[in-house]
């Protein structure tokens, strides 16, 4: 695809964003910022970690978004007894009732869909959590010595409850790093909560209209990749990621055990590209990098015990680092 064609297609993204937000508002009250971050990750070909207490419409938001974009959707409830084969699928021996012939057939698991909601991903052991690693990074599943591609586009949205820690298995840093963004879902305002109660206790709402197809999403993802990045924005993204890695004896070393790796720099640039295009701009600026820094870095910082004891949050540190390097 020529650069001119990519930019022309990218130019349609602001209208797409408004259509999606308009349709979502018919079922989901508020959370516009979270939805924009989901769209940012989708068009940047990334995955999202959704963090919020129960009852904030995370599942409804994801399933409705998949419906609006006309993408196949699977919801996987992660539990302590969930096995990797329950996610990826497995091979079974089948016998033809007429001929008696036997053959081995692969039964696809729920991961074979465009949009995967991994509900309460931290409730299952690391063995099962890691089953998603290849799928998230490579877009494929290997079973029985055969590699099978996943449908495109492919996006994993995993939810976590930040309060309840009993009976949970924290995600390892290697898997956290596979998520492009961590989107925090907050409580609704007073007016939003009143509207939620009014909507959910009345007659069911009509299904939202479909605005895109899987093929159109793929074309728009390719167009976003073609958006240019200024040297200053690229330099700022790399310096920001590197600034999260504490030097021995520095003040940051007292608060951060491990900083963000090179994948963080890539995430900053990709998310900034999608954000710029969704806002109708065709070049990434330093302000775009700053705007996506929180969601792109907050899950990649491993804070020290002292930081937790002092109540320091990742977003506080990210804001402080941005101020220091700007």
C-alpha positions as CSV (number, residue, x, y, z in Angstrom):
1,X,0.0,0.0,0.0
2,X,1.4,3.4,-1.0
3,X,2.0,6.0,1.7
4,X,-0.7,8.3,0.3
5,X,-3.3,5.5,0.5
6,X,-2.3,4.7,4.1
7,X,-2.7,8.4,5.1
8,X,-6.0,8.6,3.3
9,X,-7.3,5.6,5.3
10,X,-5.8,6.9,8.5
11,X,-7.8,10.1,7.9
12,X,-11.0,8.1,8.4
13,X,-10.1,7.1,12.0
14,X,-11.5,10.2,13.8
15,X,-14.9,9.5,12.2
16,X,-14.7,5.8,13.2
17,X,-13.8,6.8,16.8
18,X,-16.9,9.1,17.0
19,X,-19.2,6.4,15.6
20,X,-17.9,3.8,18.0
21,X,-18.2,6.1,21.0
22,X,-21.7,7.1,19.9
23,X,-22.8,3.4,19.7
24,X,-21.1,2.5,22.9
25,X,-22.8,5.3,24.8
26,X,-26.1,3.6,24.1
27,X,-25.1,0.8,26.4
28,X,-22.1,1.9,28.4
29,X,-22.3,5.1,30.5
30,X,-19.1,7.2,30.8
31,X,-15.7,5.5,30.4
32,X,-15.0,7.5,27.2
33,X,-11.3,7.8,28.1
34,X,-11.1,4.0,28.7
35,X,-12.8,3.3,25.4
36,X,-10.4,5.6,23.6
37,X,-7.5,3.8,25.1
38,X,-9.0,0.5,23.9
39,X,-9.3,1.8,20.4
40,X,-5.8,3.1,20.6
41,X,-4.5,-0.3,21.5
42,X,-6.7,-2.1,18.9
43,X,-5.4,0.1,16.0
44,X,-1.8,-0.2,17.3
45,X,-2.2,-4.0,17.2
46,X,-1.7,-4.3,21.0
47,X,-3.3,-6.0,24.0
48,X,-4.9,-4.4,27.0
49,X,-4.8,-5.1,30.7
50,X,-8.1,-3.7,32.2
51,X,-7.8,-3.0,36.0
52,X,-10.9,-2.1,38.0
53,X,-13.2,-3.4,40.7
54,X,-16.2,-5.6,39.8
55,X,-19.3,-4.0,38.4
56,X,-17.7,-1.3,36.2
57,X,-19.0,-2.7,32.9
58,X,-15.6,-4.0,31.8
59,X,-17.1,-7.1,30.2
60,X,-20.0,-5.2,28.6
61,X,-17.5,-2.6,27.2
62,X,-15.4,-5.2,25.6
63,X,-18.2,-7.4,24.2
64,X,-20.0,-4.3,22.9
65,X,-16.9,-3.0,21.2
66,X,-16.4,-6.3,19.5
67,X,-20.0,-6.3,18.3
68,X,-19.7,-2.7,16.9
69,X,-16.5,-3.6,15.0
70,X,-18.1,-6.9,13.8
71,X,-15.4,-9.0,15.3
72,X,-15.7,-12.5,16.8
73,X,-15.7,-12.5,20.6
74,X,-14.8,-15.1,23.2
75,X,-14.9,-14.7,27.0
76,X,-12.7,-17.0,29.1
77,X,-13.3,-17.1,32.8
78,X,-10.0,-17.8,34.4
79,X,-10.3,-20.0,37.5
80,X,-7.7,-21.9,39.6
81,X,-8.5,-25.2,37.8
82,X,-8.4,-23.9,34.2
83,X,-5.9,-25.8,32.0
84,X,-4.0,-24.5,29.0
85,X,-6.0,-26.9,26.7
86,X,-9.2,-25.2,27.9
87,X,-7.9,-22.0,26.3
88,X,-5.9,-23.2,23.2
89,X,-7.8,-26.4,22.4
90,X,-6.7,-30.0,22.2
91,X,-6.4,-33.0,20.0
92,X,-9.0,-35.8,20.4
93,X,-9.3,-39.3,19.0
94,X,-12.5,-39.6,16.9
95,X,-14.1,-42.7,15.4
96,X,-16.3,-42.6,12.3
97,X,-19.5,-44.4,13.4
98,X,-20.1,-45.8,9.9
99,X,-16.6,-47.0,8.9
100,X,-15.0,-47.4,12.3
101,X,-12.0,-45.4,11.0
102,X,-10.2,-43.4,13.6
103,X,-8.4,-40.1,13.3
104,X,-7.0,-37.4,15.5
105,X,-8.8,-34.0,15.2
106,X,-7.9,-30.7,16.8
107,X,-10.7,-29.0,18.6
108,X,-10.1,-25.3,18.7
109,X,-10.3,-23.5,22.0
110,X,-11.9,-20.1,22.7
111,X,-8.7,-18.3,21.9
112,X,-9.5,-18.7,18.2
113,X,-11.5,-15.4,18.0
114,X,-10.7,-11.8,17.1
115,X,-11.3,-10.3,20.6
116,X,-10.6,-12.4,23.7
117,X,-11.8,-11.3,27.1
118,X,-9.5,-13.0,29.7
119,X,-11.7,-12.4,32.7
120,X,-9.8,-12.3,36.1
121,X,-6.6,-13.5,34.5
122,X,-4.8,-13.5,37.8
123,X,-7.1,-16.2,39.3
124,X,-5.4,-19.0,37.3
125,X,-1.9,-20.4,37.9
126,X,1.1,-19.3,35.9
127,X,1.1,-22.5,33.8
128,X,-2.3,-21.5,32.3
129,X,-1.5,-17.8,32.2
130,X,1.5,-18.6,30.0
131,X,-0.7,-20.4,27.5
132,X,-1.6,-16.9,26.2
133,X,2.0,-15.8,25.7
134,X,2.6,-17.3,22.3
135,X,-0.9,-16.3,21.2
136,X,-0.4,-12.7,22.3
137,X,3.1,-12.3,20.9
138,X,3.0,-14.4,17.7
139,X,-0.7,-14.6,16.9
140,X,-0.5,-18.3,16.7
141,X,-1.0,-21.5,18.7
142,X,1.2,-24.6,18.7
143,X,-0.3,-27.9,19.6
144,X,0.6,-31.5,18.8
145,X,3.7,-30.2,16.8
146,X,1.5,-28.1,14.5
147,X,1.3,-24.3,14.4
148,X,-2.1,-22.8,13.7
149,X,-2.6,-19.1,13.0
150,X,-5.1,-17.1,15.0
151,X,-7.7,-15.0,13.2
152,X,-6.7,-11.4,12.4
153,X,-7.1,-9.0,13.9
154,X,-6.4,-10.6,17.3
155,X,-6.6,-8.7,20.6
156,X,-6.5,-9.9,24.2
157,X,-8.2,-7.8,26.9
158,X,-7.5,-9.2,30.3
159,X,-9.2,-8.0,33.5
160,X,-7.8,-7.8,37.0
161,X,-9.5,-6.9,40.3
162,X,-7.0,-4.6,42.1
163,X,-8.5,-5.1,45.5
164,X,-9.0,-8.8,46.1
165,X,-5.7,-10.6,46.4
166,X,-6.7,-13.9,48.1
167,X,-6.4,-16.9,45.8
168,X,-4.7,-15.0,43.0
169,X,-1.5,-15.4,41.1
170,X,0.1,-12.1,40.1
171,X,1.0,-12.0,36.4
172,X,4.8,-12.4,35.8
173,X,6.7,-9.4,34.4
174,X,7.3,-11.3,31.1
175,X,3.5,-11.5,30.5
176,X,2.7,-8.0,31.7
177,X,5.2,-6.7,29.2
178,X,3.1,-8.2,26.4
179,X,0.3,-5.8,27.1
180,X,0.6,-2.6,25.2
181,X,-1.5,-0.6,27.7
182,X,-2.9,-0.9,31.2
183,X,-6.2,0.8,31.3
184,X,-7.5,1.7,34.8
185,X,-11.3,1.7,35.1
186,X,-12.6,4.1,37.7
187,X,-15.9,4.5,39.5
188,X,-18.6,6.5,37.7
189,X,-19.6,10.0,38.8
190,X,-22.9,10.6,40.6
191,X,-24.8,11.6,37.5
192,X,-23.3,8.7,35.5
193,X,-24.2,6.2,38.3
194,X,-27.8,7.5,38.3
195,X,-28.0,7.0,34.6
196,X,-26.5,3.5,34.9
197,X,-29.2,2.5,37.4
198,X,-31.9,4.0,35.2
199,X,-30.7,2.2,32.1
200,X,-30.1,-1.2,33.6
201,X,-33.5,-1.4,35.5
202,X,-35.5,-0.4,32.4
203,X,-36.3,-2.4,29.2
204,X,-33.3,-3.8,27.4
205,X,-31.6,-1.5,24.9
206,X,-31.4,-2.2,21.2
207,X,-28.1,-3.8,19.9
208,X,-25.6,-1.2,18.7
209,X,-25.0,-0.9,15.0
210,X,-21.9,-2.4,13.3
211,X,-19.5,0.3,12.0
212,X,-16.5,-1.7,10.7
213,X,-15.5,-5.2,9.6
214,X,-12.4,-7.3,10.4
215,X,-10.9,-6.4,7.0
216,X,-11.4,-2.7,7.5
217,X,-9.8,-2.9,11.0
218,X,-6.8,-4.7,9.4
219,X,-6.4,-2.0,6.8
220,X,-6.6,0.8,9.4
221,X,-4.0,-1.0,11.6
222,X,-1.7,-1.0,8.6
223,X,-2.4,2.7,8.0
224,X,-1.5,3.5,11.6
225,X,1.8,1.7,11.3
226,X,2.7,4.0,8.4
227,X,2.2,7.2,10.4
228,X,5.6,9.1,10.6
229,X,7.2,9.9,13.9
230,X,9.3,13.0,14.4
231,X,12.9,12.6,15.6
232,X,12.1,14.6,18.7
233,X,9.1,12.3,19.6
234,X,11.2,9.2,19.0
235,X,14.0,10.5,21.1
236,X,11.7,11.4,23.9
237,X,10.0,8.0,23.9
238,X,13.3,6.2,24.2
239,X,14.7,8.6,26.9
240,X,11.4,8.2,28.9
241,X,11.6,4.4,28.9
242,X,15.3,4.5,29.8
243,X,14.7,7.0,32.6
244,X,12.5,4.5,34.4
245,X,15.6,2.2,34.9
246,X,17.2,3.3,38.1
247,X,20.9,4.0,38.3
248,X,22.6,2.5,41.4
249,X,22.5,4.9,44.3
250,X,20.0,7.3,42.6
251,X,16.8,8.5,44.3
252,X,14.8,6.5,41.8
253,X,16.6,3.3,42.8
254,X,15.0,3.7,46.3
255,X,11.6,3.4,44.7
256,X,11.9,1.2,41.6
257,X,13.3,-2.3,41.6
258,X,13.0,-2.8,37.8
259,X,12.3,-0.3,35.1
260,X,10.7,-0.6,31.7
261,X,12.5,-2.6,29.0
262,X,12.9,-1.8,25.3
263,X,9.4,-3.1,24.5
264,X,8.1,-0.1,26.5
265,X,9.7,2.3,24.0
266,X,8.0,0.5,21.1
267,X,4.7,0.6,23.0
268,X,5.0,4.4,23.6
269,X,5.5,5.0,19.9
270,X,2.8,2.7,18.6
271,X,0.2,4.0,21.1
272,X,1.2,7.6,20.2
273,X,0.7,6.8,16.5
274,X,-2.8,5.5,17.1
275,X,-3.7,8.4,19.4
276,X,-2.5,11.0,16.9
277,X,-4.5,9.4,14.0
278,X,-7.6,9.0,16.1
279,X,-7.4,12.7,16.8
280,X,-7.0,13.5,13.1
281,X,-3.3,14.2,13.0
282,X,-0.7,12.5,10.8
283,X,2.5,12.9,12.7
284,X,3.4,11.9,16.3
285,X,4.4,14.7,18.7
286,X,6.1,14.7,22.1
287,X,2.7,15.5,23.6
288,X,1.3,12.2,22.2
289,X,4.1,10.3,23.9
290,X,3.3,12.1,27.2
291,X,-0.4,11.3,26.8
292,X,0.1,7.6,26.5
293,X,3.0,7.3,29.0
294,X,0.8,6.4,32.0
295,X,-1.1,3.5,30.3
296,X,2.0,2.3,28.5
297,X,4.4,2.3,31.5
298,X,2.4,1.8,34.7
299,X,2.4,-2.0,34.4
300,X,6.0,-2.2,33.4
301,X,7.5,-0.7,36.6
302,X,8.3,-3.0,39.5
303,X,8.2,-0.8,42.6
304,X,10.2,-1.4,45.7
305,X,8.8,-2.3,49.1
306,X,9.7,1.2,50.3
307,X,7.7,2.8,47.5
308,X,4.6,0.7,48.4
309,X,5.1,1.6,52.1
310,X,5.2,5.3,51.2
311,X,2.1,5.0,49.0
312,X,3.9,5.9,45.8
313,X,2.0,4.9,42.7
314,X,3.5,4.1,39.2
315,X,1.7,7.1,37.7
316,X,3.3,9.4,40.3
317,X,6.7,8.2,39.3
318,X,5.9,8.5,35.6
319,X,4.7,12.0,36.0
320,X,7.9,12.9,38.0
321,X,10.2,11.4,35.3
322,X,8.4,13.2,32.5
323,X,8.9,16.5,34.3
324,X,12.6,15.7,34.8
325,X,13.4,14.9,31.1
326,X,11.1,17.4,29.4
